[in-house]
Amino acid sequence: MGLWLSVAGCRGAASQDAAAALTVVHAHARDITGLVRWARGLSVGETRFGSQAALQEAAFAPVRETPGLTGAWIERQGPDPALLSHPAGQALPGELEWQRARDPEIGVLEFAVVDAQIYVRIREDASDGATQLVTLAFSR
């Protein structure tokens, strides 16, 4: 697979969770990188779409039909903060225990496993000092 986990001493259920998460990452690497690239070119605070609903629709077009996808979020932190979610209004759980990993296609990523959900997050810094987080949730 070409993935590494930077969590030392991962054993038992945590090791199984990590293996499941990294399998999902590997299987959906194209979907993940596609949304990250799309989000990079799309400002979550854009006004050219005319409405929040239109922006919401455009933002998640690349992953709308992804098998196993249960949710997706594009968040801008810092100047002009904003949050988009798919489905619209779906909240991202606030207390996820993120672990770091690296994928040869995606680069450094974070993942969290909660019950039957695997969350994958890519963090990128923008030139204006903002941070953009792209998070996807998949069913196990």
Residue, then its C-alpha position, 0 to 999 in steps of 0.5 A: m500500500g505504501l502507507w505509514l502510520s506515525v503512531a507508535g505502539c498502535r496495538g489491538a483495536a487501535s491497530q485494527d482501526a488504523a489498518a481499516a482507515l488506511t485501507v479506506v484511504h488507499a481505496h479512495a485516494r483519487d476521491i480524496t485528492g480530487l476534492v482537495r484539488w477542487a477545494r483549493g481552487l474554490s474559495v468557500g466564501e465565494t460569492r460568484f455562485g449567487s447563493q450558499a446552496a449553489l456554492q454547496e452544490a458546486a463544492f461537493a460535485p467531485v465526491r457526491e456519488t462516491p461509494g461509501l461516502t457518508g459526509a464531507w466538509i470543507e472548512r476555512q480557518g483564519p481570515d474569512p472563516a467558512l464551513l461547507s458540509h455535505p449533506a448540507g447542515q451535517a455536523l462534523p463530530g467535534e471530539l475526534e482523535w486524529q492520527r497522522a499517516r502518509d500516503p504516497e499519492i495524498g501526502v500527510l493526512e489525518f484520520a479518525v475512527v468512530d464506530a462504523q465511520i472513518y474520517v480522513r482529513i487533509r490540512e493545507d495552508a493558504s497564502d493569505g494565512a488561512t488553513q483549509l481543512v478537507t474532511l471526508a467520512f466513509s463507512r467501514 
